[in-house]
Amino acid sequence: LAREAPPTPVNLHRRSVLGECLQAAPEAPGFFSLCVPTGGGKTFASMAFSLDHASAHGLRRVVMAVPFTSIIEQNAEAYRRVLGTDVVLEHHSSLDPEKLSRAAQLQTENWDASVVVTTNVQLFESLFSCKPSRCRKLHRLARSVIVLDEAQTIPVDLLKPTLWALRELVDIYGSSVVLCSATQPALEWRD
């Protein structure tokens, strides 16, 4: 989409961001950072990276985790317009399970889709819950690209265990993690 937009200064910046993301996609699975100002094209650039990266390394799905339901609904709709309704699974607490078909309910419980757009809460419950129903989708995170949009919203007291769990997914289970933000959290000590 950035390639088709008129060449305004903002769109030129978005094209540049997209180009750098696509250039990085062949890199080996691991941790990635995308720090771009608001309106700079993170939504589509991070998805383009994720899809190309998954394709290059045989990863199974993209899990896009965002902190706010309003962003999920907006992003899921944008992704459905580009990728198709059958590819994108939207999963958050505002969805009414009674309005979903049985197939859609199972897909939501298991994250059985190529692209999952969900909340940080759903993602972290999958990683840290002691309830089998919450952990049912944990195996879907292996060999996946996990994008944490607005990474700076992870509470500071949860940052260490979150990074530990994500490191485990990268090192042991072959996943890649992308931390997206306009303002990246401080993840390592610097002078």
N, C-alpha and C positions, 0 to 999 in steps of 0.2 A: 504494500500500500504506500509506503514512503517513496518508493521509486516512481509511482504514478502521480503523486501529488505535485502541484505547481512548485517551482523552485524558489520558494520564499526562504528567508534566512533560517527560520525554525525548521522547515522541511529539509533544507540542506543539512542541518545539524542531525536531524532524525536519520537521514540517509547515511550519514557518516557513522552514527551509532550502529545502525543495522549492518553496515559493511564490516565494521570491526567485530561485531558479534558473529557474523557468518564466517569471518576469517579465523576466529578462535574455535569454531565448532569442531574441526578435526583434532584438536588437542586431546591428549589422553584424559580419560575420566578422572575427576577429582573435584576440588573446590574452585569456584569461579566467582568473580565479583563484577557486578554491573552497577556503577554509581553514575547516575545521570539525573540532571535536574528535572523537576516536575514538568511534564509536557514534552520531554525530550525523546519520547518513543520507546520507553522501557517495556510497555505491555507487549507490543508486537516484536520488538527486537529480541527480548528474552525468549519469546515463544519460537521465533525463527531459529535462534541459537539452539534451543532445546530440541527442536525437531531435527535439525541437521546433525547435532551432536548424537542424538539417539540413533539416527540412521547410520552414521559413520561407525558407531561402536556396538551396534546390535542391542541397544537398550530398549526396554519393552514399553515404556510409557513416559508421559510428562505429567508430573503432579505440581500444579501451581497453587501454592498456599498463600493466602492474603489475610490480613487481620480484620477486615471489615466486610460485612455482608453486602453492603451497597457496591463495593468494588467488585466483589465476586459476581454479582448479577450483571454488572456492566461488562466485565471482562469475558464472562462466559458467553454472553450474547455476541460480543465482537468476535470471539473465536469461532462460534457456531456459524456466523456469517461467512467466514473465510474457509473453515475446515469442514463444515457440515454438521447437522444436528446429531447424526449417529456417531460422531467421533468424540464429542465433548460431553463429559459428565459433570454436572453442577451439583455439589454436595455441601450443604450447610444447614444450620438449625432452623432457618425460616421456611424450608421446604416442608410441605404437609405430606407425610408418608401416605395418608389415606387417599390423596389425589394422584399418587403414583401407581402405575401398573405394577403387577407382581414382578415382571422382568426388570423394571426400573428400580424397584425396591432392592432386588438382589444385586443389581449393578452398583447401587449406592452402598450397600453393606460391604461389598467386596472390592469396590473401586475397579471394576472390570470394564475399563475403557482405555482408549489410547491417550486421551487427554482428560485429566481430572482437575477441576477447578474447585478448591475447597478452602476452608478456613484454617488458620494456624491452630485453632482449638482442635479441630478434627484430626489434623496431622499429629499434633502432640499427644492427643489421646491414643492414637494408634501406636505411638512410640512408648508411652509411659503408663498406660492404664493397666489395672489388674483385672479388668473385666474382659472375658473372652469376646464378647460382642464388639467391644471397642477395638480390640487387637486383631480382629478377623481380617482386616485389610493390610496388616503389617507386611505380609509376604509380597504385596504388590509394590512396596517401596524398593525392594531389591532390584538391581539392574534397571533403575529408572533415573530420570532427570528430575530432581526436586528443586523447584524454584520458590524461594522465600521472598515474596514481594514485600516491600516496606519492612525490611529486616530490622531496622532500628526500633520497631515496636515490640520486639521480643523483650519481655521484662528482664532487667539486669540480673535479678536473683535467679532467673531461669536460663540465663545465657550459657553458663558453664555446662549444665547437664544436657542442654539442647545441642551444643557443639559436640559434646562427647558422643551423643547418639548419632548425630549426622556424620561424625568422623568414622564411627563404626559402619554405617551404611556405605560410606565411600571405600574404606580400607578393606572391609571383609565381604561386603555384598555387591560390590561393583557399581554403585550408584554414583551420580554426579550431583553436586549441590551448587546452585546459583543463588548468591545473596544479592538481591536487588534493592536499591534505595537511592533516594536523592541525598541522603546523609547516612553513610555506612556507620554501624556501631564500631566502637574500638574493640577489636577482637584480639589484638596482640599488644604487648607493652612496647612503647616507643619513648625514646628520650625526649 
